[in-house]
């Protein structure tokens, strides 16, 4: 009996030290944005948007809007790519603001 209670403390102490909420946020962060043509302001459809240090990715819709959810700590860097436009990197620090990204044609 005595060794069982000592063993339970051996398991409980690391659990108290390594709280998962310290490493990961309690819920994913939702990043929303709009991708437009820099010269005429038209929405850019099918732009590939991804976070540099992760596997999160999205495509912009017909309205140019994209949404990515991530568990990573902010700021994160988004890369936006499209065959007809120059690639662009954008740092996201505040996900509560919808980001408008203007792409320059090639």
N, C-alpha and C positions, 0 to 999 in steps of 0.2 A: 504493500500500500504506500509506503513512504517513497519508494522509487517512482511510482506513478505520478504523485503530485509534483515531485521534482522535475519529472519529464514534461509535465504540462506547462510548467514555468519556462522550460527550455524552448518550447514552441511559442508561448505567448509573448515573450520579451521581444523577439525580432518583429513580430506582428505589430507591436506597439511602436517600435522604432521606425519601421518602414510602412508608413501610411500611404496607400495608393493615391489618395487625394492630393498628397504633396507632389507627386510625380505627374499625374494626369488631372486635367480639370474634371469636374463632376459631370459635365455633359459636353458634347462636341460643340465647337464654335462654328457658326454658320456664316460664310462669307458670300455676299451677293454683289454682283456688279453688272455693268452694262458696257458692251464693247461697240464702239462706233468708228466710222471712217473719219479721219482727222480733217479732211477737206470739205466734205459735204454733209457730215453729221448723220449719215445713214447707218442703220444697225448692221453689224457684221455677224452673219450667220456662220455656224460651224467653225468658230475659232476654238482651238484647243487650248484649254487653260489647265495648268497643273501647278502644284506646290513643289518647289525645288527639292526639299529634303523629305519627301514622303511619296506616298502612292496615291494621294488624292488627286482626282482629275475630273474635268467636265468639258462639255461642248456648249458653246453659246447657241441659243435657240434662234428662231426666225426674228425675234424681237431684239436680238443681241444680248439677252440676259443669260447669266450663268450663276450657278449656286454650287459651292463646295463646302462640305462639312469636314472639319479636322479636329483631332485631339491634340495637335501640337500647340506648344506655347507660342504666343504672339511676341514679336512680329514674325510673320512668315513672308516668303518671297514667292509671288506668283509669276509664272512665265506664260505669255500669251503668244501663240503661233498660229499662222494662217498662210497658205501658199501664196496668196496675193498681197500680203502685207509684211512689213518688217517685224521681226520678233521684238517683244518688249518684256522687261521685267518690272514688277511693281511690288513694293513692300506694303504689306497690310498690317497696320498697328491697331486700328480701331474697327472691328467688324460691324459695329452698330451703324456705321455710315456706308450707304451703298456707293461703291466705287464706279466712276465712269472712266473707261480706258479708251484713249484715242489711238488708233493704229494708223501709221503712215503707209501709203501704198509703196510697193517695190519699184 
